[in-house]
Amino acid sequence: MKRIKDENKILIMLAFFSISIGLWGNFRQLWLQDNNFPVTQISNIISIGTFISVIGIALIGKYVTLNKLKKTLTSILTIKFINMLALYFLNGTNKTELIKLAIMIDIVMEYIIITSIYPLITTIVKSDTIYSKRKLTEYLFRDIGILFGGIFIGKSVAGILVNYNICLIISNVFLLISIFTMLNIKINKTEEKHSVKNSMVKYILKSKIMSLYLLDMFVGKTAMSTALGLKMLTLTNYFAFSDSIATNYLLIVGLIADGIGILALKYLTPKNDYLTITIKFGIRFIWYVVVFISNNLIITLIAITWSLLISTAYENICDGVYINRVENNYQLSFANIRYIIRFLGEAIGVFFCGIMYEIGLKYMLGLSAIFMIFQIGLAYYLIHLRRVENTQNEKEP
């Protein structure tokens, strides 16, 4: 039997982890609501958990080297596994503070793992397509997790009613498989540079392109989370979708987005950057403005569908071109900085989403549109800077 390459083992581990996230993460908001948490409190729990993950990622970046990353991730996966078991037994109890703590731990562990997968892959292989493979693996198998949830939620299987808590425990089984897969991965030893982290910060500050890229990502994640930070609650409460319909809707949208992502990866290159940004951000901005003016639920659903489709599908192209500028020795440090900024934006966005949710759906998308004005301007300017840089490089002997 042919030996599985270690880079593929990481992708297999990510696949099982993503199924777990798709199955449980999709119902986490509804699980909290089922345990009598109001929407504003749910958004605050998610926002605080996301903010704490920023601190966790910063600590990983400061104290964990690439050579120690596999061991660290295995420990974090194990903590998440034990924590999810605790959540299973906390369901239906009045231990509110323990539930809050466990959900926050769950979010923190999840985000640290997502942050560190790509740097772990780069200890084995680095190519122009490996980042896209990593993202497509994550999205595709997350959708499979959503599929499982959509098929079985609310149904009786072998005499057991599949509710949110059953989805949680099944999700934990996939998480356990990902732990065993991680244990069988061998990474290559990487020459460590003690000054990498400080050098990375200096590099970012000196590079106008990288600094603006991170700023653009922060604004973009704030905008996206303001509109869609509570999407399951939005679908089930505002649109009166059943749990099954909501998950099937997200599944269909996700699968179509995966297909668009594959096509976009093949046909949309950096030469088509302006078109890519217009499709990803410009059209979404227009939809949000129309939603705010019309306050129509059908138009709102179309706008949300477009956002979920395009944002997922085009992330591979828009981010990969910047991430691949970074050398191997800087990948872990840069990934940490990048995700700290991303999750900080998400934490702020979810907080705004919770406030706007109580006021009205159109205000969630309206506030998001305001953030998008800055996001789109920065995105177009970044393309301009990269093209100027490429022109200068071509002129040099």
N, C-alpha and C positions, 0 to 999 in steps of 0.2 A: 504493500500500500504506500502510495506516495506521501511523503511527509508534508504536512501543512506548514507553509511559511509563517514565520512569527508575525509579520505585518498583517497577514490574513487572520491569524489567531486574534489579534487585537480587534480587527473588524468584526469577527465572530462574537467576541466578548461584548463589543459595542452593540451588536445586533440584539443579543439577549437582554442587555441592559435597556436598550431602547424599547423593546417589547414591554418590559416592566414599567417603564416611564409612560408609555402610551396607554397602558391598561389602568394604572393607578393615578398617574398625574392628571389624566383627563377627568377623573372623578373626585379628585381631592377637594375641590371647592364645594361640590355637592355633598360629599361626606361630612364636611364641616357644617353645611347648612342643615343636613339631616341630624346633626348633633346640636341643633338649636343655636348656632352662631349666626348673628345678623350679618348682612352683606358688608356693612362698613367695617365690622370687626374682622371678617374674613380677609378683606383687602388689606387691613392693617397687619394681620398675621403674615400674609404673603409678602407684603412690603418690608416688614422688619426682618423676616427670614432671608429675603433677598439681600438686604443691606448687610446682615451679619455674614452672609456668604462672601461679600466683598472683603471683609476682614479676614475670613478663613483663607481666601485665595491669596491675599497679600502675605499671610503667614507662610503659606506653601511656597510662594515665590521667594521669600526671604531665607527660609531655612531648609528647603528641600532641593537637592540637586537632581539632575536628570538620572543619575545612576541610582538614586534612592526612590525615584518616582513610582516604580512598579510596586515596591513594598508598601509605600504610603497609600497608594490607590487601593491595594488589596485590603488594607486596614480600614479605609474609609467605606469601601463596599460592605465590609463585615459589620461596621457600626450601623450603616443604613439598614442592613438586613435585620439586626437585633431591634433597632428602633421601630421598624415596620411591624414586627411581631408585637411590640408594646402597643402600637396604635390599634392593632386588631383587638386586643383585650381591653383597651380604653373605650372602644366604641360603645355608645349607649350609657356610659357612666356620667356622673356629675363632676368628674375630675377635670374641670375646665382648664385650670392652669397647666396641668400635666399634658393635656391634649395640645394646648398652644405650644408648649415647649417641644413636644415630640414632632409636631408639624414643622416647626422652624428648623429643627435638627434635620428632618427629612429633606427640606428644601436646600439647606446648606450642603449636605452631603451630595445631593444630586448635582448641584451646580459646580462643586469642586471637581467631581468626576468628569462632567462634560467639559470643563475647562482644560483638564489635563490629558485627555485622550490624544489630541494631535501632537503635543510635544513628545508623548511616549512613542508614537508612531515614528517620529523623526529620529529616534535613537536607532531605528532599524533601517528605514528607507525614507528618502525625500525626493519627490518628483513634482512636476507641474500639476499632476492630476490627483495626487494622493489626498490633498485637502478636500477636493470635491468628492472623492470616493468616501471619505470619512463622513461628510455631511449627508450625502445621499443614503449611506448605510443607516445613519441615525434617523433620517426622515422616513425612509421606507419601512423600517422595522418598528418605528414608533407607530406608524399607520397600521401595521399588523396588530399591535397591541390595542389600538383603538377599535379595530375590526372585532377582535375577541370580545371587547366590552360591549360593542353595539349588538353583537349576535346574542350574547348570553344574559345581559343585564335585564332583570325583571322576570326571567324565565326560570322554570324548575328543571334542574339537571340532576338525575339520579336521586330525586326526592329532595334536593337541596335548592332553596330559592337563592338565585344569584343576585345579591345586593352589592352595595359599595364595599362592604367589609369582606365579602367573598372575593371580589375583584382585587382587593388589597392583598389577601393571602396568596392568591394565584400569581399576582405580580411578584410577590416575594420568592416564589419558586423559580421564576425566570432570573431574578436577581442572584439567587444561589448558584444557578448554572453559570452566570457570568463570573462569579467569584472563582469557581473551579477552573474556568477557562483562563482567567487571569493568572492563576497559579502555574499554568503550563506554558507561559510565555517567557522566552529568553530575550533579554535586551542586550544591545551592544554597549560596551563601556565607552563613555564619551569623555573626552578630555575636558576637564572643568577649568573654567577661567574664573578666578576669585573676584575679579572686577566686573564680571558680566552684568550684574544687576545695576550697578552704578553707571556702567558704560551704556546700558540700554536706555536708562532715563536720560542721560546726556544726549544720546543719539536721537531720541524722540524729540527732545527740546530743540536740537540743532536742525532737525529735518522738518521743514515747513509742511511737506506732504504728509508725513506720518503724524504730526501733531494735529493737523486739520482732519485727517482720516479718523483719528480717535474722537475728536470733538464732534464730527459728523455722526459717528456711530452712537455717541452719547445722546445727541439730540434725537436721532432716529429711533433709538430704543425707548426713549421717553415718549415720543409720539405714538409709537406702536402700542406700548403698554397702556397709555392713556385711553386708547380706543378699544383695545382687545385684551386688557389684562385680566378681565373676568368673563371670558367668552362663554364658558359653560353656563354660568349664572345668567348671562345675557340671553343666550339661546333658550334656556328653559323657563326663565321668568318673563322676559320682555316679549319673546316670540311664541311662548307657550309650547315649545317643543317638548316631547317626552324625552326621557334620558336616552332611549334607544334611537329616536330620530335625531337627536342632537349629536350623538356619537357617530351615527351613520353619515350624517351631513359632514362632520369633520373628516371622517374617513374618505369619503368621495372627493372632497376638496383636496385632501392631502395626497391622494393617489394621482389626481390630475396634476397637482403641483409637482409631484415627483417626475411625471412624464414631461412636463414643461421644462423642468430643471435639466433633464437629460438632453432635450433638444436645444435648450439655451446654451448649455455647456459646449455643444458641438458647433452651433452656428453663430453664437454671439461671442465675439472675442473682444479684447480691449479696443480694437478698431471701431467697434460699434457701441462704445461707452455712452455716448449721448443718447442713443436710442434706448439702451438698457435703462438708464436713469429715468428717462421720460416714461417708459412703460412701468417701471417699478414704483416711482414716487409721484410723477406728474399726474398720471391718470387717477391714482388713489386720492391725491389732494383735491382734484376736481369733484370726485364722488363725495368726499366728505363735506365739501362746501354745499353741494346740491342737497345732501341729507339735512344739513343745518337749516337751509332755507325752506325746504319742502316739509320736513318733519314727517316723512312718509315711511311706514314700516317696510314696505316692499323695496323701496329705493335703498333703505338702510341695509336690508339683508343683501342686496346686490353689492353694495359698497363693502360690506364686511367680507363677502365671498371673494371679491376681487382682491382685497387686502391679503387674505389668507393664501390665496392662490399665488399671487405674484411675489409677495415678500418671501415666501418659502422657496419658490422655484429659482429666484434670481440671487439668493444670498451667496450661492457658490461662486458666481462670477464676480459680484461686486466686492466681496471680501478677499477672495483668493489672490487677486492681483496685488494686494497690499501685503498680505501675510507672507507671500512667497518672496518678498524683498528681504526678509529677515534671514540671517545665517543660522545654521543649526544650533550653535552654541548660545544663541540668543532666543531660541524658540520658546523655551519654558518661561523665561522672564517676560518676553513680549506677550505671550498668551495670558499670563497672569495680569499684566497691566491692561491688556485689551478687555479681558473679561471683567475685571474690576470696574472699568468704565462702563461696559455694557450692562452689568447687573445693577450698577448704581442708577443708570438711566431707567432700567426696568422697575427698580424699587420706587423711584419717584413717580414713574408713570402709573404703576398700580395704585399708589396712594391717591393720585389725582383721579384715577378711574373710579375708585370707591366713592369719592366725593361727588363726582359728576353722575355716577350711577343713580344716586338718590335724587338728584335734580331732574335728570331726564337723559334719554339715550342720545339725543341729538347734541347735547352739550359735551358728551364724551368724545364724539367724532369732531365736533367744532373746535374744542381745545386742541385736539390732536392736529388738526389742520393748521393751527397757528404755529405749532412746533415745526410742522413740515415745511413751512415757508423758509425757515433757516436751514433745515436739512437739505432741501433741494438746491438752495443757493450754494451751500458748501460742496455738495456732490458735483455740481457742474464746474465749480472753481477748481476742484481737485483734478478733474479730467484735464482742464486747461494746463495746470501745473505739470502734470505728467507728460503731456505732449510737448511742452516747452523743454522739459528735461530730456526727453527722447531726441528732440531735434538737436539739442546741444551735444549730446553724446555721439550722434551721427557725424557731427562736424569735426569732432576731435579725432586726430590721427590714431 
